């Protein structure tokens, strides 16, 4: 009994000082010195194909990624326990707002519902929505440090750009990394080879490559499952060159400079 209590205490104390994320951070905080390139794999919109085809593939290879979930998604609502497990496995649940408001007037945006048209929202409405999304995600995963991906990368509401108003809530925003440090690709129907060519063709100053997926083997903006898995295999084989981790852990290792986030010059939208 005493031994069990002692063991529990040790685990508790260890847990106080070293969460899984912190251990990963400690292991990888020298990645720049080691000459590695950080790879942030991210998956937007809380899609069924991600639960079925991405999470198992990542876990089999011990790779960590960021999932920018939309709480409005049926797959988020119906599988909350599964998303909680994903967070416990070391993946990041990122903020992607509550309702995924985008500019409905842009080409190809027929799917944007009138009630979710960003051009009808105010800055304050977006701040409220994103604040509640953070609270909800905290209730799911217990995390207080988080990153954000703007839905559709859009930023303009009816009375201004909302990103500056949410700055204090995040350590980094996807698409807002400095362009002399980072690049972003959002594959749609690309092969693993095409994505790998994109990775290896980057100049030496690029130390962070964001690969932003949506559907994998289903849903929308699809990447084929076999191609996605082949990319993961390539990253595992080349662990000496690439540090694959959550966007949160990567940006904890190298926090954005004050002029980097969010700045309209480096944050297209
Ligand atoms: Zn999205």
py3Dmol code that shows the C-alpha trace and the ligand (Angstrom):
import py3Dmol

protein = """\
ATOM      1  CA  UNK A   1       0.000   0.000   0.000  1.00  0.00           C
ATOM      2  CA  UNK A   2       2.762   2.337   1.023  1.00  0.00           C
ATOM      3  CA  UNK A   3       4.818   1.347  -2.012  1.00  0.00           C
ATOM      4  CA  UNK A   4       1.865   2.016  -4.292  1.00  0.00           C
ATOM      5  CA  UNK A   5       1.317   5.376  -2.653  1.00  0.00           C
ATOM      6  CA  UNK A   6       5.024   6.212  -3.036  1.00  0.00           C
ATOM      7  CA  UNK A   7       4.932   5.269  -6.711  1.00  0.00           C
ATOM      8  CA  UNK A   8       1.831   7.413  -7.243  1.00  0.00           C
ATOM      9  CA  UNK A   9       3.547  10.333  -5.528  1.00  0.00           C
ATOM     10  CA  UNK A  10       6.622   9.966  -7.712  1.00  0.00           C
ATOM     11  CA  UNK A  11       4.443   9.883 -10.840  1.00  0.00           C
ATOM     12  CA  UNK A  12       2.552  12.898  -9.600  1.00  0.00           C
ATOM     13  CA  UNK A  13       5.725  14.861  -8.921  1.00  0.00           C
ATOM     14  CA  UNK A  14       7.185  13.810 -12.276  1.00  0.00           C
ATOM     15  CA  UNK A  15       3.958  14.875 -13.931  1.00  0.00           C
ATOM     16  CA  UNK A  16       4.219  18.274 -12.307  1.00  0.00           C
ATOM     17  CA  UNK A  17       7.545  18.984 -13.908  1.00  0.00           C
ATOM     18  CA  UNK A  18       7.568  17.021 -17.148  1.00  0.00           C
ATOM     19  CA  UNK A  19       4.451  16.674 -19.242  1.00  0.00           C
ATOM     20  CA  UNK A  20       4.822  14.715 -22.478  1.00  0.00           C
ATOM     21  CA  UNK A  21       4.911  17.967 -24.434  1.00  0.00           C
ATOM     22  CA  UNK A  22       7.624  19.440 -22.234  1.00  0.00           C
ATOM     23  CA  UNK A  23       9.783  16.336 -22.629  1.00  0.00           C
ATOM     24  CA  UNK A  24       9.425  16.561 -26.401  1.00  0.00           C
ATOM     25  CA  UNK A  25      10.336  20.224 -26.207  1.00  0.00           C
ATOM     26  CA  UNK A  26      13.415  19.502 -24.085  1.00  0.00           C
ATOM     27  CA  UNK A  27      14.551  16.817 -26.516  1.00  0.00           C
ATOM     28  CA  UNK A  28      14.064  18.964 -29.577  1.00  0.00           C
ATOM     29  CA  UNK A  29      14.933  22.457 -28.398  1.00  0.00           C
ATOM     30  CA  UNK A  30      18.346  22.202 -30.073  1.00  0.00           C
ATOM     31  CA  UNK A  31      16.941  21.433 -33.496  1.00  0.00           C
ATOM     32  CA  UNK A  32      18.294  24.623 -35.048  1.00  0.00           C
ATOM     33  CA  UNK A  33      21.797  23.873 -33.728  1.00  0.00           C
ATOM     34  CA  UNK A  34      21.510  20.347 -35.090  1.00  0.00           C
ATOM     35  CA  UNK A  35      20.733  21.782 -38.523  1.00  0.00           C
ATOM     36  CA  UNK A  36      17.342  20.131 -38.753  1.00  0.00           C
ATOM     37  CA  UNK A  37      14.277  21.544 -40.485  1.00  0.00           C
ATOM     38  CA  UNK A  38      11.072  21.512 -38.428  1.00  0.00           C
ATOM     39  CA  UNK A  39       8.033  19.996 -40.134  1.00  0.00           C
ATOM     40  CA  UNK A  40       4.576  20.910 -38.858  1.00  0.00           C
ATOM     41  CA  UNK A  41       1.959  18.500 -40.153  1.00  0.00           C
ATOM     42  CA  UNK A  42      -1.504  19.919 -39.588  1.00  0.00           C
ATOM     43  CA  UNK A  43      -5.015  18.739 -40.372  1.00  0.00           C
ATOM     44  CA  UNK A  44      -7.908  21.195 -40.509  1.00  0.00           C
ATOM     45  CA  UNK A  45     -11.640  21.015 -39.863  1.00  0.00           C
ATOM     46  CA  UNK A  46     -12.016  17.878 -37.634  1.00  0.00           C
ATOM     47  CA  UNK A  47     -12.795  15.438 -40.458  1.00  0.00           C
ATOM     48  CA  UNK A  48     -13.758  11.769 -40.263  1.00  0.00           C
ATOM     49  CA  UNK A  49     -11.022  10.805 -42.740  1.00  0.00           C
ATOM     50  CA  UNK A  50      -8.445  12.258 -40.329  1.00  0.00           C
ATOM     51  CA  UNK A  51      -9.706  10.086 -37.477  1.00  0.00           C
ATOM     52  CA  UNK A  52      -9.734   7.001 -39.689  1.00  0.00           C
ATOM     53  CA  UNK A  53      -6.682   7.494 -41.910  1.00  0.00           C
ATOM     54  CA  UNK A  54      -4.385  10.025 -40.251  1.00  0.00           C
ATOM     55  CA  UNK A  55      -4.333   9.425 -36.490  1.00  0.00           C
ATOM     56  CA  UNK A  56      -3.476   5.703 -36.748  1.00  0.00           C
ATOM     57  CA  UNK A  57      -0.816   6.432 -39.404  1.00  0.00           C
ATOM     58  CA  UNK A  58       0.831   9.092 -37.205  1.00  0.00           C
ATOM     59  CA  UNK A  59       0.704   6.952 -34.075  1.00  0.00           C
ATOM     60  CA  UNK A  60       2.168   3.899 -35.843  1.00  0.00           C
ATOM     61  CA  UNK A  61       5.165   6.038 -36.767  1.00  0.00           C
ATOM     62  CA  UNK A  62       5.365   7.987 -33.478  1.00  0.00           C
ATOM     63  CA  UNK A  63       4.860  11.315 -35.274  1.00  0.00           C
ATOM     64  CA  UNK A  64       3.046  14.239 -33.612  1.00  0.00           C
ATOM     65  CA  UNK A  65       0.821  16.703 -35.468  1.00  0.00           C
ATOM     66  CA  UNK A  66      -1.660  19.535 -34.966  1.00  0.00           C
ATOM     67  CA  UNK A  67      -5.387  19.169 -35.585  1.00  0.00           C
ATOM     68  CA  UNK A  68      -7.213  22.466 -36.111  1.00  0.00           C
ATOM     69  CA  UNK A  69     -10.660  21.330 -35.100  1.00  0.00           C
ATOM     70  CA  UNK A  70     -13.986  23.035 -35.724  1.00  0.00           C
ATOM     71  CA  UNK A  71     -16.301  22.330 -32.777  1.00  0.00           C
ATOM     72  CA  UNK A  72     -19.266  22.788 -35.133  1.00  0.00           C
ATOM     73  CA  UNK A  73     -18.095  19.672 -37.004  1.00  0.00           C
ATOM     74  CA  UNK A  74     -20.286  16.600 -36.488  1.00  0.00           C
ATOM     75  CA  UNK A  75     -17.107  14.543 -36.119  1.00  0.00           C
ATOM     76  CA  UNK A  76     -16.013  16.741 -33.225  1.00  0.00           C
ATOM     77  CA  UNK A  77     -19.371  16.690 -31.486  1.00  0.00           C
ATOM     78  CA  UNK A  78     -19.904  12.938 -31.830  1.00  0.00           C
ATOM     79  CA  UNK A  79     -16.339  11.839 -31.049  1.00  0.00           C
ATOM     80  CA  UNK A  80     -15.233  14.126 -28.260  1.00  0.00           C
ATOM     81  CA  UNK A  81     -13.638  11.275 -26.288  1.00  0.00           C
ATOM     82  CA  UNK A  82     -11.577  10.341 -29.338  1.00  0.00           C
ATOM     83  CA  UNK A  83     -10.284  13.904 -29.733  1.00  0.00           C
ATOM     84  CA  UNK A  84      -9.392  13.934 -26.036  1.00  0.00           C
ATOM     85  CA  UNK A  85      -7.407  10.719 -26.553  1.00  0.00           C
ATOM     86  CA  UNK A  86      -5.637  12.264 -29.551  1.00  0.00           C
ATOM     87  CA  UNK A  87      -4.525  15.166 -27.345  1.00  0.00           C
ATOM     88  CA  UNK A  88      -3.316  12.735 -24.673  1.00  0.00           C
ATOM     89  CA  UNK A  89      -1.262  10.957 -27.334  1.00  0.00           C
ATOM     90  CA  UNK A  90       0.758  14.180 -27.749  1.00  0.00           C
ATOM     91  CA  UNK A  91      -0.987  15.752 -30.717  1.00  0.00           C
ATOM     92  CA  UNK A  92      -2.181  19.347 -30.569  1.00  0.00           C
ATOM     93  CA  UNK A  93      -5.828  20.372 -30.738  1.00  0.00           C
ATOM     94  CA  UNK A  94      -5.497  23.773 -32.377  1.00  0.00           C
ATOM     95  CA  UNK A  95      -8.042  26.573 -32.491  1.00  0.00           C
ATOM     96  CA  UNK A  96      -9.767  27.005 -35.864  1.00  0.00           C
ATOM     97  CA  UNK A  97     -12.633  29.124 -34.429  1.00  0.00           C
ATOM     98  CA  UNK A  98     -16.052  27.770 -33.467  1.00  0.00           C
ATOM     99  CA  UNK A  99     -17.941  28.201 -36.735  1.00  0.00           C
ATOM    100  CA  UNK A 100     -15.251  28.496 -39.436  1.00  0.00           C
ATOM    101  CA  UNK A 101     -16.301  31.898 -40.791  1.00  0.00           C
ATOM    102  CA  UNK A 102     -14.772  32.714 -44.207  1.00  0.00           C
ATOM    103  CA  UNK A 103     -15.259  35.385 -46.880  1.00  0.00           C
ATOM    104  CA  UNK A 104     -18.250  34.151 -48.856  1.00  0.00           C
ATOM    105  CA  UNK A 105     -17.696  36.475 -51.811  1.00  0.00           C
ATOM    106  CA  UNK A 106     -14.328  34.990 -52.835  1.00  0.00           C
ATOM    107  CA  UNK A 107     -14.179  32.644 -55.865  1.00  0.00           C
ATOM    108  CA  UNK A 108     -15.145  29.059 -55.040  1.00  0.00           C
ATOM    109  CA  UNK A 109     -16.758  29.996 -51.734  1.00  0.00           C
ATOM    110  CA  UNK A 110     -20.317  28.998 -52.582  1.00  0.00           C
ATOM    111  CA  UNK A 111     -20.196  26.635 -49.590  1.00  0.00           C
ATOM    112  CA  UNK A 112     -19.916  29.522 -47.076  1.00  0.00           C
ATOM    113  CA  UNK A 113     -23.306  29.853 -45.362  1.00  0.00           C
ATOM    114  CA  UNK A 114     -24.684  33.403 -44.941  1.00  0.00           C
ATOM    115  CA  UNK A 115     -24.527  33.103 -41.142  1.00  0.00           C
ATOM    116  CA  UNK A 116     -20.830  32.153 -41.375  1.00  0.00           C
ATOM    117  CA  UNK A 117     -19.732  34.852 -43.813  1.00  0.00           C
ATOM    118  CA  UNK A 118     -16.774  36.641 -42.219  1.00  0.00           C
ATOM    119  CA  UNK A 119     -17.668  39.888 -44.009  1.00  0.00           C
ATOM    120  CA  UNK A 120     -20.826  40.109 -41.862  1.00  0.00           C
ATOM    121  CA  UNK A 121     -18.940  39.584 -38.563  1.00  0.00           C
ATOM    122  CA  UNK A 122     -17.253  42.201 -36.408  1.00  0.00           C
ATOM    123  CA  UNK A 123     -13.780  41.993 -34.861  1.00  0.00           C
ATOM    124  CA  UNK A 124     -15.364  41.648 -31.421  1.00  0.00           C
ATOM    125  CA  UNK A 125     -17.631  38.830 -32.577  1.00  0.00           C
ATOM    126  CA  UNK A 126     -14.579  36.902 -33.827  1.00  0.00           C
ATOM    127  CA  UNK A 127     -12.687  37.571 -30.586  1.00  0.00           C
ATOM    128  CA  UNK A 128     -15.643  36.180 -28.634  1.00  0.00           C
ATOM    129  CA  UNK A 129     -15.946  33.136 -30.885  1.00  0.00           C
ATOM    130  CA  UNK A 130     -12.252  32.306 -30.727  1.00  0.00           C
ATOM    131  CA  UNK A 131     -12.113  32.885 -26.966  1.00  0.00           C
ATOM    132  CA  UNK A 132     -14.987  30.435 -26.427  1.00  0.00           C
ATOM    133  CA  UNK A 133     -13.279  27.927 -28.745  1.00  0.00           C
ATOM    134  CA  UNK A 134     -10.143  28.162 -26.571  1.00  0.00           C
ATOM    135  CA  UNK A 135     -12.215  27.594 -23.423  1.00  0.00           C
ATOM    136  CA  UNK A 136     -13.918  24.601 -25.013  1.00  0.00           C
ATOM    137  CA  UNK A 137     -10.593  23.105 -26.142  1.00  0.00           C
ATOM    138  CA  UNK A 138      -9.152  23.661 -22.666  1.00  0.00           C
ATOM    139  CA  UNK A 139     -12.070  21.664 -21.250  1.00  0.00           C
ATOM    140  CA  UNK A 140     -11.226  18.853 -23.671  1.00  0.00           C
ATOM    141  CA  UNK A 141      -7.428  18.675 -23.352  1.00  0.00           C
ATOM    142  CA  UNK A 142      -6.500  20.770 -20.297  1.00  0.00           C
ATOM    143  CA  UNK A 143      -3.960  22.769 -22.317  1.00  0.00           C
ATOM    144  CA  UNK A 144      -3.538  26.532 -21.954  1.00  0.00           C
ATOM    145  CA  UNK A 145      -0.898  27.088 -24.651  1.00  0.00           C
ATOM    146  CA  UNK A 146      -2.307  26.834 -28.140  1.00  0.00           C
ATOM    147  CA  UNK A 147      -1.933  27.928 -31.765  1.00  0.00           C
ATOM    148  CA  UNK A 148      -4.480  29.128 -34.302  1.00  0.00           C
ATOM    149  CA  UNK A 149      -5.130  28.621 -37.998  1.00  0.00           C
ATOM    150  CA  UNK A 150      -7.430  31.258 -39.524  1.00  0.00           C
ATOM    151  CA  UNK A 151     -10.259  29.526 -41.428  1.00  0.00           C
ATOM    152  CA  UNK A 152      -9.523  29.933 -45.161  1.00  0.00           C
ATOM    153  CA  UNK A 153      -6.655  32.239 -44.016  1.00  0.00           C
ATOM    154  CA  UNK A 154      -9.233  35.057 -44.189  1.00  0.00           C
ATOM    155  CA  UNK A 155      -8.866  37.923 -41.715  1.00  0.00           C
ATOM    156  CA  UNK A 156     -11.091  40.851 -42.743  1.00  0.00           C
ATOM    157  CA  UNK A 157     -14.359  41.343 -40.885  1.00  0.00           C
ATOM    158  CA  UNK A 158     -16.850  44.138 -41.599  1.00  0.00           C
ATOM    159  CA  UNK A 159     -14.872  46.486 -39.302  1.00  0.00           C
ATOM    160  CA  UNK A 160     -11.280  45.346 -39.681  1.00  0.00           C
ATOM    161  CA  UNK A 161      -8.706  42.557 -39.388  1.00  0.00           C
ATOM    162  CA  UNK A 162      -9.411  40.342 -36.378  1.00  0.00           C
ATOM    163  CA  UNK A 163      -6.003  38.651 -36.021  1.00  0.00           C
ATOM    164  CA  UNK A 164      -4.385  41.463 -34.038  1.00  0.00           C
ATOM    165  CA  UNK A 165      -7.265  41.329 -31.555  1.00  0.00           C
ATOM    166  CA  UNK A 166      -6.665  37.635 -30.778  1.00  0.00           C
ATOM    167  CA  UNK A 167      -2.858  37.875 -30.642  1.00  0.00           C
ATOM    168  CA  UNK A 168      -2.613  37.564 -26.868  1.00  0.00           C
ATOM    169  CA  UNK A 169      -4.437  34.206 -26.888  1.00  0.00           C
ATOM    170  CA  UNK A 170      -1.912  32.302 -29.016  1.00  0.00           C
ATOM    171  CA  UNK A 171       1.791  31.651 -29.255  1.00  0.00           C
ATOM    172  CA  UNK A 172       1.620  31.499 -33.047  1.00  0.00           C
ATOM    173  CA  UNK A 173      -0.746  31.645 -36.021  1.00  0.00           C
ATOM    174  CA  UNK A 174      -0.402  29.419 -39.104  1.00  0.00           C
ATOM    175  CA  UNK A 175       0.330  31.456 -42.229  1.00  0.00           C
ATOM    176  CA  UNK A 176       1.885  34.241 -40.115  1.00  0.00           C
ATOM    177  CA  UNK A 177       5.427  32.831 -39.799  1.00  0.00           C
ATOM    178  CA  UNK A 178       8.161  35.051 -41.263  1.00  0.00           C
ATOM    179  CA  UNK A 179       8.655  34.239 -44.935  1.00  0.00           C
ATOM    180  CA  UNK A 180      12.460  34.170 -44.600  1.00  0.00           C
ATOM    181  CA  UNK A 181      12.116  31.403 -41.986  1.00  0.00           C
ATOM    182  CA  UNK A 182       9.069  29.382 -42.947  1.00  0.00           C
ATOM    183  CA  UNK A 183       6.938  28.181 -45.852  1.00  0.00           C
ATOM    184  CA  UNK A 184       3.478  26.649 -46.052  1.00  0.00           C
ATOM    185  CA  UNK A 185       1.953  24.203 -48.506  1.00  0.00           C
ATOM    186  CA  UNK A 186      -1.672  23.024 -48.449  1.00  0.00           C
ATOM    187  CA  UNK A 187      -1.669  19.884 -50.624  1.00  0.00           C
ATOM    188  CA  UNK A 188      -4.716  18.921 -52.642  1.00  0.00           C
ATOM    189  CA  UNK A 189      -4.409  15.781 -54.725  1.00  0.00           C
ATOM    190  CA  UNK A 190      -0.592  15.895 -54.599  1.00  0.00           C
ATOM    191  CA  UNK A 191       1.630  12.826 -54.537  1.00  0.00           C
ATOM    192  CA  UNK A 192       4.124  12.155 -51.758  1.00  0.00           C
ATOM    193  CA  UNK A 193       6.869  12.750 -54.303  1.00  0.00           C
ATOM    194  CA  UNK A 194       5.523  16.222 -55.150  1.00  0.00           C
ATOM    195  CA  UNK A 195       5.377  17.181 -51.476  1.00  0.00           C
ATOM    196  CA  UNK A 196       8.881  15.777 -50.862  1.00  0.00           C
ATOM    197  CA  UNK A 197      10.216  17.782 -53.823  1.00  0.00           C
ATOM    198  CA  UNK A 198       8.665  20.876 -52.219  1.00  0.00           C
ATOM    199  CA  UNK A 199      10.428  20.032 -48.926  1.00  0.00           C
ATOM    200  CA  UNK A 200      13.880  19.346 -50.337  1.00  0.00           C
ATOM    201  CA  UNK A 201      13.825  22.304 -52.726  1.00  0.00           C
ATOM    202  CA  UNK A 202      13.598  24.889 -49.935  1.00  0.00           C
ATOM    203  CA  UNK A 203      16.574  27.241 -49.440  1.00  0.00           C
ATOM    204  CA  UNK A 204      18.795  26.831 -46.368  1.00  0.00           C
ATOM    205  CA  UNK A 205      17.217  29.741 -44.475  1.00  0.00           C
ATOM    206  CA  UNK A 206      13.853  27.929 -44.343  1.00  0.00           C
ATOM    207  CA  UNK A 207      13.767  26.147 -40.977  1.00  0.00           C
ATOM    208  CA  UNK A 208      10.036  25.502 -40.667  1.00  0.00           C
ATOM    209  CA  UNK A 209       7.883  23.801 -43.295  1.00  0.00           C
ATOM    210  CA  UNK A 210       4.138  23.790 -42.672  1.00  0.00           C
ATOM    211  CA  UNK A 211       2.225  21.056 -44.495  1.00  0.00           C
ATOM    212  CA  UNK A 212      -1.472  21.745 -44.043  1.00  0.00           C
ATOM    213  CA  UNK A 213      -3.845  18.921 -44.959  1.00  0.00           C
ATOM    214  CA  UNK A 214      -7.605  18.635 -45.021  1.00  0.00           C
ATOM    215  CA  UNK A 215      -9.140  15.288 -46.060  1.00  0.00           C
ATOM    216  CA  UNK A 216      -6.919  12.213 -46.327  1.00  0.00           C
ATOM    217  CA  UNK A 217      -8.554   9.430 -48.333  1.00  0.00           C
ATOM    218  CA  UNK A 218     -11.934  11.210 -48.108  1.00  0.00           C
ATOM    219  CA  UNK A 219     -13.822  14.429 -47.261  1.00  0.00           C
ATOM    220  CA  UNK A 220     -12.574  17.586 -49.076  1.00  0.00           C
ATOM    221  CA  UNK A 221      -9.272  18.925 -50.498  1.00  0.00           C
ATOM    222  CA  UNK A 222      -8.171  15.309 -50.521  1.00  0.00           C
ATOM    223  CA  UNK A 223      -4.731  13.731 -50.321  1.00  0.00           C
ATOM    224  CA  UNK A 224      -4.718   9.997 -51.095  1.00  0.00           C
ATOM    225  CA  UNK A 225      -4.055   7.808 -48.043  1.00  0.00           C
ATOM    226  CA  UNK A 226      -1.171   5.955 -49.724  1.00  0.00           C
ATOM    227  CA  UNK A 227       0.511   9.236 -50.687  1.00  0.00           C
ATOM    228  CA  UNK A 228       0.050  10.640 -47.178  1.00  0.00           C
ATOM    229  CA  UNK A 229       1.544   7.467 -45.659  1.00  0.00           C
ATOM    230  CA  UNK A 230       4.469   7.553 -48.090  1.00  0.00           C
ATOM    231  CA  UNK A 231       5.233  11.106 -46.979  1.00  0.00           C
ATOM    232  CA  UNK A 232       5.136  10.038 -43.318  1.00  0.00           C
ATOM    233  CA  UNK A 233       7.499   7.142 -44.106  1.00  0.00           C
ATOM    234  CA  UNK A 234       9.904   9.545 -45.802  1.00  0.00           C
ATOM    235  CA  UNK A 235       9.905  11.803 -42.741  1.00  0.00           C
ATOM    236  CA  UNK A 236      10.551   8.843 -40.424  1.00  0.00           C
ATOM    237  CA  UNK A 237      13.428   7.554 -42.562  1.00  0.00           C
ATOM    238  CA  UNK A 238      14.960  11.044 -42.537  1.00  0.00           C
ATOM    239  CA  UNK A 239      14.567  11.823 -38.847  1.00  0.00           C
ATOM    240  CA  UNK A 240      18.176  13.016 -38.865  1.00  0.00           C
ATOM    241  CA  UNK A 241      17.122  15.890 -41.148  1.00  0.00           C
ATOM    242  CA  UNK A 242      13.591  16.677 -40.008  1.00  0.00           C
ATOM    243  CA  UNK A 243      12.002  17.370 -36.657  1.00  0.00           C
ATOM    244  CA  UNK A 244       8.310  16.523 -36.973  1.00  0.00           C
ATOM    245  CA  UNK A 245       6.225  17.844 -34.088  1.00  0.00           C
ATOM    246  CA  UNK A 246       3.146  19.867 -33.229  1.00  0.00           C
ATOM    247  CA  UNK A 247       3.107  23.480 -34.347  1.00  0.00           C
ATOM    248  CA  UNK A 248       2.819  24.349 -30.641  1.00  0.00           C
ATOM    249  CA  UNK A 249       6.050  22.545 -29.743  1.00  0.00           C
ATOM    250  CA  UNK A 250       7.902  23.953 -32.732  1.00  0.00           C
ATOM    251  CA  UNK A 251       6.903  27.525 -31.946  1.00  0.00           C
ATOM    252  CA  UNK A 252       7.660  27.017 -28.265  1.00  0.00           C
ATOM    253  CA  UNK A 253      11.196  26.124 -29.359  1.00  0.00           C
ATOM    254  CA  UNK A 254      11.484  29.245 -31.518  1.00  0.00           C
ATOM    255  CA  UNK A 255       8.822  31.783 -30.524  1.00  0.00           C
ATOM    256  CA  UNK A 256       7.702  34.190 -33.243  1.00  0.00           C
ATOM    257  CA  UNK A 257       9.432  37.564 -33.257  1.00  0.00           C
ATOM    258  CA  UNK A 258       7.255  40.592 -32.398  1.00  0.00           C
ATOM    259  CA  UNK A 259       7.209  41.636 -36.053  1.00  0.00           C
ATOM    260  CA  UNK A 260       6.318  38.125 -37.184  1.00  0.00           C
ATOM    261  CA  UNK A 261       2.896  37.552 -35.638  1.00  0.00           C
ATOM    262  CA  UNK A 262       0.430  38.598 -36.763  1.00  0.00           C
ATOM    263  CA  UNK A 263       1.645  41.118 -39.251  1.00  0.00           C
ATOM    264  CA  UNK A 264      -0.255  41.779 -42.431  1.00  0.00           C
ATOM    265  CA  UNK A 265       3.019  41.928 -44.402  1.00  0.00           C
ATOM    266  CA  UNK A 266       3.845  38.313 -43.567  1.00  0.00           C
ATOM    267  CA  UNK A 267       0.364  37.000 -42.939  1.00  0.00           C
ATOM    268  CA  UNK A 268      -1.489  37.007 -46.264  1.00  0.00           C
ATOM    269  CA  UNK A 269      -5.240  36.956 -46.044  1.00  0.00           C
TER     270      UNK A 269
END
"""
ligand_1 = """\
1
ZN
Zn -10.676 25.065 -42.227
"""
view = py3Dmol.view(width=600, height=400)
view.addModel(protein, "pdb")
view.setStyle({"model": 0}, {"cartoon": {"style": "trace"}})
view.addModel(ligand_1, "xyz")
view.setStyle({"model": 1}, {"stick": {}})
view.zoomTo()
view.show()
